[in-house]
Amino acid sequence: MNPDLLRGNLDLILLTILERQPLYGFAIIQEARTRTDGYFEFKEGSLYPALHRLEQEGLLSAQAGELGRNGKPRKYYAITDAGQQMLAVKRAEFASFTGAVNRLGTP
């Protein structure tokens, strides 16, 4: 997978994953891998900064959950109402973009 494609669509991907239920970081990585048959392989170094940014922007909220293996509470991320609205916008933008690319066709 081209990393530039992931970077350009990371917000859309994360908001979509969290639309179903709140998840903690490693569970987000697993969910992305499972739902895309391994196409999306997030690295923690790109995932957590994106989650923190989305939280700061008010698109996600975070709260402590059960304890992880390290004995610290896991931080669960949930999509907010503003995040739901942004997800709708991002989906529409992506649909327009992919539609335009498809209309280019092949020579």
A tleap script that builds the chain and sets N, CA, C and O, in Angstrom:
source leaprc.protein.ff14SB
mol = sequence {
  NMET ASN PRO ASP LEU LEU ARG GLY ASN LEU
  ASP LEU ILE LEU LEU THR ILE LEU GLU ARG
  GLN PRO LEU TYR GLY PHE ALA ILE ILE GLN
  GLU ALA ARG THR ARG THR ASP GLY TYR PHE
  GLU PHE LYS GLU GLY SER LEU TYR PRO ALA
  LEU HIE ARG LEU GLU GLN GLU GLY LEU LEU
  SER ALA GLN ALA GLY GLU LEU GLY ARG ASN
  GLY LYS PRO ARG LYS TYR TYR ALA ILE THR
  ASP ALA GLY GLN GLN MET LEU ALA VAL LYS
  ARG ALA GLU PHE ALA SER PHE THR GLY ALA
  VAL ASN ARG LEU GLY THR CPRO
}
set mol.1.N position { 0.847 -1.181 0.000 }
set mol.1.CA position { 0.000 0.000 0.000 }
set mol.1.C position { 0.891 1.243 0.000 }
set mol.1.O position { 1.915 1.293 0.682 }
set mol.2.N position { 0.485 2.224 -0.765 }
set mol.2.CA position { 1.199 3.489 -0.837 }
set mol.2.C position { 0.947 4.282 0.444 }
set mol.2.O position { -0.201 4.605 0.750 }
set mol.3.N position { 2.014 4.603 1.206 }
set mol.3.CA position { 1.822 5.326 2.476 }
set mol.3.C position { 1.191 6.705 2.286 }
set mol.3.O position { 0.523 7.201 3.194 }
set mol.4.N position { 1.388 7.332 1.127 }
set mol.4.CA position { 0.777 8.638 0.881 }
set mol.4.C position { -0.747 8.536 0.822 }
set mol.4.O position { -1.454 9.446 1.257 }
set mol.5.N position { -1.248 7.423 0.283 }
set mol.5.CA position { -2.704 7.219 0.246 }
set mol.5.C position { -3.259 7.082 1.663 }
set mol.5.O position { -4.329 7.608 1.973 }
set mol.6.N position { -2.524 6.372 2.518 }
set mol.6.CA position { -2.963 6.213 3.906 }
set mol.6.C position { -2.982 7.562 4.610 }
set mol.6.O position { -3.965 7.907 5.266 }
set mol.7.N position { -1.902 8.325 4.479 }
set mol.7.CA position { -1.829 9.631 5.146 }
set mol.7.C position { -2.970 10.535 4.710 }
set mol.7.O position { -3.559 11.229 5.538 }
set mol.8.N position { -3.284 10.536 3.439 }
set mol.8.CA position { -4.328 11.413 2.922 }
set mol.8.C position { -5.731 11.014 3.329 }
set mol.8.O position { -6.662 11.813 3.234 }
set mol.9.N position { -5.883 9.781 3.782 }
set mol.9.CA position { -7.219 9.280 4.129 }
set mol.9.C position { -7.311 8.745 5.550 }
set mol.9.O position { -8.280 8.070 5.900 }
set mol.10.N position { -6.325 9.038 6.359 }
set mol.10.CA position { -6.274 8.478 7.704 }
set mol.10.C position { -7.469 8.881 8.559 }
set mol.10.O position { -8.023 8.047 9.275 }
set mol.11.N position { -7.869 10.132 8.496 }
set mol.11.CA position { -9.023 10.570 9.301 }
set mol.11.C position { -10.275 9.800 8.908 }
set mol.11.O position { -11.018 9.334 9.773 }
set mol.12.N position { -10.510 9.666 7.615 }
set mol.12.CA position { -11.673 8.920 7.121 }
set mol.12.C position { -11.632 7.486 7.629 }
set mol.12.O position { -12.648 6.959 8.083 }
set mol.13.N position { -10.478 6.857 7.555 }
set mol.13.CA position { -10.334 5.461 7.972 }
set mol.13.C position { -10.594 5.313 9.470 }
set mol.13.O position { -11.356 4.441 9.887 }
set mol.14.N position { -9.966 6.161 10.273 }
set mol.14.CA position { -10.126 6.049 11.730 }
set mol.14.C position { -11.552 6.348 12.173 }
set mol.14.O position { -12.105 5.634 13.010 }
set mol.15.N position { -12.144 7.387 11.625 }
set mol.15.CA position { -13.527 7.711 11.995 }
set mol.15.C position { -14.472 6.585 11.592 }
set mol.15.O position { -15.423 6.285 12.313 }
set mol.16.N position { -14.217 5.962 10.446 }
set mol.16.CA position { -15.058 4.855 9.996 }
set mol.16.C position { -14.932 3.665 10.937 }
set mol.16.O position { -15.934 3.044 11.294 }
set mol.17.N position { -13.708 3.344 11.339 }
set mol.17.CA position { -13.499 2.221 12.253 }
set mol.17.C position { -14.205 2.476 13.584 }
set mol.17.O position { -14.815 1.568 14.150 }
set mol.18.N position { -14.123 3.691 14.075 }
set mol.18.CA position { -14.694 4.006 15.394 }
set mol.18.C position { -16.186 4.309 15.342 }
set mol.18.O position { -16.811 4.536 16.378 }
set mol.19.N position { -16.752 4.314 14.156 }
set mol.19.CA position { -18.192 4.552 14.007 }
set mol.19.C position { -19.012 3.446 14.686 }
set mol.19.O position { -20.089 3.712 15.218 }
set mol.20.N position { -18.516 2.236 14.667 }
set mol.20.CA position { -19.249 1.090 15.226 }
set mol.20.C position { -19.224 1.053 16.746 }
set mol.20.O position { -20.244 0.811 17.391 }
set mol.21.N position { -18.039 1.296 17.311 }
set mol.21.CA position { -17.878 1.183 18.764 }
set mol.21.C position { -16.561 1.807 19.184 }
set mol.21.O position { -15.633 1.895 18.380 }
set mol.22.N position { -16.464 2.242 20.437 }
set mol.22.CA position { -15.182 2.744 20.950 }
set mol.22.C position { -14.160 1.607 21.007 }
set mol.22.O position { -14.495 0.469 21.335 }
set mol.23.N position { -12.919 1.935 20.684 }
set mol.23.CA position { -11.833 0.955 20.715 }
set mol.23.C position { -10.570 1.603 21.251 }
set mol.23.O position { -10.428 2.825 21.201 }
set mol.24.N position { -9.661 0.803 21.757 }
set mol.24.CA position { -8.348 1.288 22.173 }
set mol.24.C position { -7.368 1.065 21.015 }
set mol.24.O position { -7.685 0.370 20.050 }
set mol.25.N position { -6.193 1.651 21.121 }
set mol.25.CA position { -5.243 1.684 20.016 }
set mol.25.C position { -4.977 0.365 19.330 }
set mol.25.O position { -5.170 0.253 18.119 }
set mol.26.N position { -4.534 -0.647 20.078 }
set mol.26.CA position { -4.205 -1.919 19.448 }
set mol.26.C position { -5.436 -2.561 18.815 }
set mol.26.O position { -5.328 -3.207 17.772 }
set mol.27.N position { -6.595 -2.391 19.428 }
set mol.27.CA position { -7.829 -2.936 18.852 }
set mol.27.C position { -8.171 -2.229 17.536 }
set mol.27.O position { -8.726 -2.848 16.628 }
set mol.28.N position { -7.845 -0.941 17.430 }
set mol.28.CA position { -8.056 -0.214 16.174 }
set mol.28.C position { -7.166 -0.814 15.084 }
set mol.28.O position { -7.613 -1.023 13.957 }
set mol.29.N position { -5.909 -1.088 15.425 }
set mol.29.CA position { -4.979 -1.701 14.468 }
set mol.29.C position { -5.516 -3.045 14.000 }
set mol.29.O position { -5.509 -3.336 12.804 }
set mol.30.N position { -5.982 -3.865 14.936 }
set mol.30.CA position { -6.527 -5.180 14.594 }
set mol.30.C position { -7.793 -5.066 13.739 }
set mol.30.O position { -7.970 -5.811 12.775 }
set mol.31.N position { -8.662 -4.133 14.099 }
set mol.31.CA position { -9.917 -3.948 13.368 }
set mol.31.C position { -9.633 -3.519 11.931 }
set mol.31.O position { -10.260 -4.018 10.997 }
set mol.32.N position { -8.695 -2.600 11.756 }
set mol.32.CA position { -8.333 -2.149 10.409 }
set mol.32.C position { -7.787 -3.309 9.586 }
set mol.32.O position { -8.144 -3.477 8.420 }
set mol.33.N position { -6.931 -4.097 10.194 }
set mol.33.CA position { -6.337 -5.246 9.504 }
set mol.33.C position { -7.409 -6.266 9.125 }
set mol.33.O position { -7.430 -6.765 7.999 }
set mol.34.N position { -8.289 -6.570 10.062 }
set mol.34.CA position { -9.330 -7.578 9.834 }
set mol.34.C position { -10.323 -7.132 8.769 }
set mol.34.O position { -10.639 -7.888 7.850 }
set mol.35.N position { -10.814 -5.895 8.896 }
set mol.35.CA position { -11.866 -5.420 7.990 }
set mol.35.C position { -11.363 -5.142 6.579 }
set mol.35.O position { -12.162 -5.000 5.653 }
set mol.36.N position { -10.027 -5.063 6.405 }
set mol.36.CA position { -9.483 -4.805 5.061 }
set mol.36.C position { -8.625 -5.972 4.577 }
set mol.36.O position { -7.824 -5.817 3.655 }
set mol.37.N position { -8.793 -7.135 5.196 }
set mol.37.CA position { -8.014 -8.320 4.820 }
set mol.37.C position { -6.521 -8.035 4.782 }
set mol.37.O position { -5.813 -8.506 3.892 }
set mol.38.N position { -6.051 -7.268 5.746 }
set mol.38.CA position { -4.635 -6.990 5.880 }
set mol.38.C position { -4.107 -5.824 5.066 }
set mol.38.O position { -2.912 -5.534 5.117 }
set mol.39.N position { -4.966 -5.150 4.319 }
set mol.39.CA position { -4.507 -4.033 3.487 }
set mol.39.C position { -3.976 -2.885 4.336 }
set mol.39.O position { -2.933 -2.310 4.025 }
set mol.40.N position { -4.693 -2.549 5.412 }
set mol.40.CA position { -4.245 -1.482 6.302 }
set mol.40.C position { -3.458 -2.090 7.457 }
set mol.40.O position { -3.991 -2.863 8.253 }
set mol.41.N position { -2.200 -1.731 7.530 }
set mol.41.CA position { -1.306 -2.154 8.609 }
set mol.41.C position { -0.797 -0.889 9.289 }
set mol.41.O position { 0.236 -0.345 8.899 }
set mol.42.N position { -1.511 -0.426 10.291 }
set mol.42.CA position { -1.111 0.782 10.998 }
set mol.42.C position { 0.105 0.526 11.870 }
set mol.42.O position { 0.264 -0.548 12.450 }
set mol.43.N position { 0.941 1.517 11.946 }
set mol.43.CA position { 2.058 1.526 12.879 }
set mol.43.C position { 1.668 2.443 14.034 }
set mol.43.O position { 1.010 3.463 13.829 }
set mol.44.N position { 2.071 2.080 15.232 }
set mol.44.CA position { 1.722 2.895 16.401 }
set mol.44.C position { 2.218 4.323 16.253 }
set mol.44.O position { 1.581 5.259 16.737 }
set mol.45.N position { 3.359 4.495 15.582 }
set mol.45.CA position { 3.941 5.823 15.407 }
set mol.45.C position { 3.096 6.761 14.576 }
set mol.45.O position { 3.224 7.979 14.704 }
set mol.46.N position { 2.233 6.224 13.724 }
set mol.46.CA position { 1.325 7.084 12.950 }
set mol.46.C position { -0.082 7.081 13.535 }
set mol.46.O position { -0.813 8.061 13.390 }
set mol.47.N position { -0.468 5.994 14.192 }
set mol.47.CA position { -1.820 5.884 14.732 }
set mol.47.C position { -2.065 6.837 15.898 }
set mol.47.O position { -3.018 7.616 15.870 }
set mol.48.N position { -1.214 6.782 16.919 }
set mol.48.CA position { -1.486 7.552 18.125 }
set mol.48.C position { -1.442 9.065 17.920 }
set mol.48.O position { -2.274 9.772 18.487 }
set mol.49.N position { -0.502 9.585 17.132 }
set mol.49.CA position { -0.568 11.030 16.861 }
set mol.49.C position { -1.873 11.428 16.162 }
set mol.49.O position { -2.436 12.485 16.447 }
set mol.50.N position { -2.344 10.584 15.254 }
set mol.50.CA position { -3.602 10.879 14.557 }
set mol.50.C position { -4.785 10.833 15.521 }
set mol.50.O position { -5.663 11.695 15.462 }
set mol.51.N position { -4.818 9.841 16.404 }
set mol.51.CA position { -5.899 9.755 17.388 }
set mol.51.C position { -5.891 10.967 18.316 }
set mol.51.O position { -6.943 11.530 18.618 }
set mol.52.N position { -4.712 11.364 18.765 }
set mol.52.CA position { -4.617 12.535 19.651 }
set mol.52.C position { -5.051 13.806 18.931 }
set mol.52.O position { -5.718 14.659 19.517 }
set mol.53.N position { -4.673 13.932 17.661 }
set mol.53.CA position { -5.081 15.102 16.880 }
set mol.53.C position { -6.597 15.138 16.717 }
set mol.53.O position { -7.215 16.187 16.903 }
set mol.54.N position { -7.196 14.008 16.373 }
set mol.54.CA position { -8.650 13.953 16.209 }
set mol.54.C position { -9.367 14.246 17.527 }
set mol.54.O position { -10.441 14.847 17.541 }
set mol.55.N position { -8.767 13.818 18.619 }
set mol.55.CA position { -9.335 14.124 19.940 }
set mol.55.C position { -9.251 15.631 20.207 }
set mol.55.O position { -10.223 16.228 20.669 }
set mol.56.N position { -8.112 16.242 19.924 }
set mol.56.CA position { -7.954 17.685 20.129 }
set mol.56.C position { -8.915 18.485 19.261 }
set mol.56.O position { -9.367 19.561 19.654 }
set mol.57.N position { -9.228 17.957 18.075 }
set mol.57.CA position { -10.155 18.628 17.164 }
set mol.57.C position { -11.613 18.400 17.549 }
set mol.57.O position { -12.514 18.956 16.921 }
set mol.58.N position { -11.851 17.586 18.579 }
set mol.58.CA position { -13.215 17.322 19.045 }
set mol.58.C position { -13.951 16.282 18.237 }
set mol.58.O position { -15.164 16.131 18.386 }
set mol.59.N position { -13.240 15.552 17.374 }
set mol.59.CA position { -13.876 14.537 16.541 }
set mol.59.C position { -13.925 13.180 17.232 }
set mol.59.O position { -14.727 12.316 16.878 }
set mol.60.N position { -13.058 13.008 18.217 }
set mol.60.CA position { -13.043 11.806 19.050 }
set mol.60.C position { -13.020 12.229 20.512 }
set mol.60.O position { -12.529 13.304 20.853 }
set mol.61.N position { -13.552 11.379 21.357 }
set mol.61.CA position { -13.384 11.551 22.801 }
set mol.61.C position { -12.657 10.307 23.304 }
set mol.61.O position { -12.718 9.244 22.685 }
set mol.62.N position { -11.982 10.452 24.413 }
set mol.62.CA position { -11.229 9.320 24.958 }
set mol.62.C position { -11.553 9.157 26.433 }
set mol.62.O position { -11.747 10.136 27.154 }
set mol.63.N position { -11.609 7.910 26.865 }
set mol.63.CA position { -11.791 7.638 28.276 }
set mol.63.C position { -11.090 6.335 28.637 }
set mol.63.O position { -10.901 5.454 27.798 }
set mol.64.N position { -10.718 6.240 29.886 }
set mol.64.CA position { -9.997 5.066 30.365 }
set mol.64.C position { -10.939 3.875 30.447 }
set mol.64.O position { -12.105 4.001 30.820 }
set mol.65.N position { -10.406 2.726 30.091 }
set mol.65.CA position { -11.167 1.481 30.159 }
set mol.65.C position { -10.443 0.480 31.033 }
set mol.65.O position { -9.731 0.852 31.966 }
set mol.66.N position { -10.634 -0.818 30.720 }
set mol.66.CA position { -10.009 -1.862 31.533 }
set mol.66.C position { -8.492 -1.781 31.442 }
set mol.66.O position { -7.940 -1.131 30.554 }
set mol.67.N position { -7.837 -2.447 32.368 }
set mol.67.CA position { -6.389 -2.419 32.421 }
set mol.67.C position { -5.795 -3.274 31.303 }
set mol.67.O position { -6.287 -4.361 31.000 }
set mol.68.N position { -4.737 -2.761 30.706 }
set mol.68.CA position { -4.003 -3.514 29.700 }
set mol.68.C position { -3.001 -4.438 30.357 }
set mol.68.O position { -2.969 -4.563 31.581 }
set mol.69.N position { -2.181 -5.089 29.542 }
set mol.69.CA position { -1.175 -6.016 30.063 }
set mol.69.C position { -0.147 -5.312 30.941 }
set mol.69.O position { 0.436 -5.921 31.838 }
set mol.70.N position { 0.072 -4.029 30.677 }
set mol.70.CA position { 1.062 -3.275 31.446 }
set mol.70.C position { 0.506 -2.752 32.773 }
set mol.70.O position { 1.220 -2.092 33.529 }
set mol.71.N position { -0.760 -3.044 33.053 }
set mol.71.CA position { -1.372 -2.609 34.297 }
set mol.71.C position { -1.957 -1.212 34.245 }
set mol.71.O position { -2.551 -0.753 35.220 }
set mol.72.N position { -1.798 -0.528 33.120 }
set mol.72.CA position { -2.363 0.809 32.964 }
set mol.72.C position { -3.714 0.701 32.264 }
set mol.72.O position { -3.928 -0.216 31.471 }
set mol.73.N position { -4.633 1.636 32.551 }
set mol.73.CA position { -5.926 1.587 31.861 }
set mol.73.C position { -5.751 1.864 30.373 }
set mol.73.O position { -4.977 2.734 29.976 }
set mol.74.N position { -6.474 1.120 29.570 }
set mol.74.CA position { -6.475 1.355 28.127 }
set mol.74.C position { -7.294 2.604 27.838 }
set mol.74.O position { -8.303 2.865 28.493 }
set mol.75.N position { -6.856 3.360 26.865 }
set mol.75.CA position { -7.565 4.577 26.469 }
set mol.75.C position { -8.461 4.220 25.286 }
set mol.75.O position { -7.978 3.867 24.210 }
set mol.76.N position { -9.767 4.316 25.500 }
set mol.76.CA position { -10.744 4.012 24.460 }
set mol.76.C position { -11.144 5.297 23.742 }
set mol.76.O position { -11.417 6.320 24.370 }
set mol.77.N position { -11.173 5.222 22.421 }
set mol.77.CA position { -11.540 6.361 21.592 }
set mol.77.C position { -12.921 6.116 21.010 }
set mol.77.O position { -13.217 5.030 20.511 }
set mol.78.N position { -13.767 7.148 21.082 }
set mol.78.CA position { -15.133 7.073 20.551 }
set mol.78.C position { -15.369 8.280 19.651 }
set mol.78.O position { -14.857 9.370 19.904 }
set mol.79.N position { -16.144 8.069 18.612 }
set mol.79.CA position { -16.471 9.168 17.704 }
set mol.79.C position { -17.506 10.075 18.370 }
set mol.79.O position { -18.443 9.592 19.006 }
set mol.80.N position { -17.336 11.366 18.225 }
set mol.80.CA position { -18.276 12.343 18.784 }
set mol.80.C position { -19.305 12.722 17.724 }
set mol.80.O position { -19.214 12.281 16.579 }
set mol.81.N position { -20.279 13.536 18.105 }
set mol.81.CA position { -21.250 14.030 17.120 }
set mol.81.C position { -20.543 14.822 16.027 }
set mol.81.O position { -20.862 14.689 14.846 }
set mol.82.N position { -19.573 15.656 16.434 }
set mol.82.CA position { -18.801 16.410 15.437 }
set mol.82.C position { -18.020 15.457 14.540 }
set mol.82.O position { -17.862 15.708 13.345 }
set mol.83.N position { -17.533 14.364 15.121 }
set mol.83.CA position { -16.823 13.354 14.341 }
set mol.83.C position { -17.740 12.673 13.339 }
set mol.83.O position { -17.326 12.387 12.215 }
set mol.84.N position { -18.980 12.410 13.734 }
set mol.84.CA position { -19.968 11.819 12.814 }
set mol.84.C position { -20.221 12.760 11.638 }
set mol.84.O position { -20.300 12.328 10.488 }
set mol.85.N position { -20.348 14.048 11.942 }
set mol.85.CA position { -20.572 15.027 10.877 }
set mol.85.C position { -19.365 15.091 9.940 }
set mol.85.O position { -19.525 15.143 8.720 }
set mol.86.N position { -18.163 15.087 10.508 }
set mol.86.CA position { -16.954 15.123 9.697 }
set mol.86.C position { -16.823 13.855 8.863 }
set mol.86.O position { -16.369 13.909 7.720 }
set mol.87.N position { -17.215 12.725 9.421 }
set mol.87.CA position { -17.170 11.463 8.681 }
set mol.87.C position { -18.055 11.544 7.445 }
set mol.87.O position { -17.662 11.083 6.373 }
set mol.88.N position { -19.233 12.117 7.577 }
set mol.88.CA position { -20.128 12.276 6.420 }
set mol.88.C position { -19.471 13.155 5.354 }
set mol.88.O position { -19.551 12.856 4.163 }
set mol.89.N position { -18.828 14.226 5.782 }
set mol.89.CA position { -18.135 15.123 4.842 }
set mol.89.C position { -16.996 14.381 4.158 }
set mol.89.O position { -16.851 14.454 2.938 }
set mol.90.N position { -16.184 13.663 4.939 }
set mol.90.CA position { -15.033 12.930 4.386 }
set mol.90.C position { -15.483 11.850 3.415 }
set mol.90.O position { -14.844 11.638 2.384 }
set mol.91.N position { -16.567 11.173 3.731 }
set mol.91.CA position { -17.079 10.137 2.818 }
set mol.91.C position { -17.537 10.758 1.496 }
set mol.91.O position { -17.272 10.210 0.426 }
set mol.92.N position { -18.216 11.889 1.573 }
set mol.92.CA position { -18.676 12.565 0.357 }
set mol.92.C position { -17.483 13.031 -0.480 }
set mol.92.O position { -17.487 12.888 -1.703 }
set mol.93.N position { -16.468 13.586 0.175 }
set mol.93.CA position { -15.263 14.027 -0.542 }
set mol.93.C position { -14.575 12.844 -1.220 }
set mol.93.O position { -14.150 12.935 -2.372 }
set mol.94.N position { -14.474 11.741 -0.494 }
set mol.94.CA position { -13.810 10.562 -1.047 }
set mol.94.C position { -14.605 9.994 -2.223 }
set mol.94.O position { -14.022 9.597 -3.231 }
set mol.95.N position { -15.916 9.956 -2.097 }
set mol.95.CA position { -16.758 9.462 -3.191 }
set mol.95.C position { -16.612 10.347 -4.428 }
set mol.95.O position { -16.536 9.838 -5.546 }
set mol.96.N position { -16.573 11.647 -4.240 }
set mol.96.CA position { -16.380 12.565 -5.374 }
set mol.96.C position { -15.018 12.340 -6.017 }
set mol.96.O position { -14.899 12.295 -7.242 }
set mol.97.N position { -13.998 12.200 -5.185 }
set mol.97.CA position { -12.640 11.996 -5.689 }
set mol.97.C position { -12.533 10.697 -6.486 }
set mol.97.O position { -12.041 10.693 -7.614 }
set mol.98.N position { -12.998 9.588 -5.888 }
set mol.98.CA position { -12.888 8.304 -6.578 }
set mol.98.C position { -13.754 8.274 -7.842 }
set mol.98.O position { -13.388 7.654 -8.840 }
set mol.99.N position { -14.902 8.950 -7.785 }
set mol.99.CA position { -15.737 9.049 -8.986 }
set mol.99.C position { -15.013 9.781 -10.105 }
set mol.99.O position { -15.061 9.363 -11.262 }
set mol.100.N position { -14.337 10.883 -9.757 }
set mol.100.CA position { -13.595 11.636 -10.769 }
set mol.100.C position { -12.444 10.821 -11.339 }
set mol.100.O position { -12.212 10.838 -12.548 }
set mol.101.N position { -11.722 10.108 -10.481 }
set mol.101.CA position { -10.626 9.250 -10.962 }
set mol.101.C position { -11.174 8.169 -11.886 }
set mol.101.O position { -10.590 7.892 -12.933 }
set mol.102.N position { -12.285 7.563 -11.507 }
set mol.102.CA position { -12.883 6.518 -12.343 }
set mol.102.C position { -13.344 7.071 -13.694 }
set mol.102.O position { -13.258 6.385 -14.712 }
set mol.103.N position { -13.829 8.307 -13.697 }
set mol.103.CA position { -14.282 8.907 -14.963 }
set mol.103.C position { -13.122 9.204 -15.903 }
set mol.103.O position { -13.328 9.351 -17.108 }
set mol.104.N position { -11.921 9.293 -15.379 }
set mol.104.CA position { -10.758 9.489 -16.236 }
set mol.104.C position { -10.557 8.298 -17.160 }
set mol.104.O position { -10.095 8.434 -18.292 }
set mol.105.N position { -10.918 7.125 -16.645 }
set mol.105.CA position { -10.822 5.903 -17.463 }
set mol.105.C position { -9.385 5.552 -17.790 }
set mol.105.O position { -8.440 6.148 -17.274 }
set mol.106.N position { -9.252 4.588 -18.644 }
set mol.106.CA position { -7.932 4.166 -19.099 }
set mol.106.C position { -7.802 4.473 -20.584 }
set mol.106.O position { -8.753 4.316 -21.349 }
set mol.107.N position { -6.621 4.910 -20.976 }
set mol.107.CA position { -6.412 5.235 -22.386 }
set mol.107.C position { -6.464 4.013 -23.275 }
set mol.107.O position { -6.306 4.127 -24.490 }
savepdb mol mol.pdb
quit
